[in-house]
């Protein structure tokens, strides 16, 4: 993929990821949109919403702001674990939602996360911090 096309794809995917995860985190922090019922249905304590909401918003900030390639790597990993953990939590609690929505949505966010990570420009790679070339 040409560099310009890859950069455009990166920003489209990353903006979609950032909006999705930010709205999810804000919804958890504000206890909106059925988040309380969702958390209770899988047996987690309600305070987990504060922890997850803050982590999501901090992760998005780390991915979006320029610089800090090592922090970006951790943020991508954190969002991946949050989203796959959410899907697995629903699976283990037999809480699939309508048409598997409680599993499909977090896995879709995990896929966006992986795509954003894979498409990131050279300036956002960990190798750029270390002065070495890194291939994604």
Long-range contacts (C-beta under 8 A, 24 or more apart in sequence): 6-119, 6-121, 7-121, 9-115, 9-119, 10-116, 10-119, 10-120, 10-121, 13-112, 13-115, 13-116, 13-119, 14-63, 14-64, 14-116, 14-119, 14-120, 16-112, 17-60, 17-63, 17-79, 17-109, 17-112, 17-113, 17-116, 18-60, 18-63, 18-64, 20-109, 20-112, 21-56, 21-57, 21-59, 21-60, 21-79, 21-109, 22-56, 22-57, 22-60, 24-53, 24-56, 24-109, 25-52, 25-53, 25-54, 25-55, 25-56, 25-57, 25-60, 26-53, 26-57, 27-53, 28-52, 28-53, 28-56, 29-53, 29-54, 29-57, 38-102, 41-93, 41-95, 42-89, 42-90, 42-92, 42-93, 42-95, 43-93, 44-89, 52-82, 55-82, 56-82, 63-116, 66-123, 69-124, 69-125, 69-126, 69-127, 69-128, 69-129, 70-126, 70-129, 72-120, 72-124, 72-126, 73-126, 76-113, 76-116, 76-117, 79-109, 79-110, 79-113, 80-110, 80-113, 80-114, 82-106, 83-107, 83-109, 83-110, 83-113, 84-110
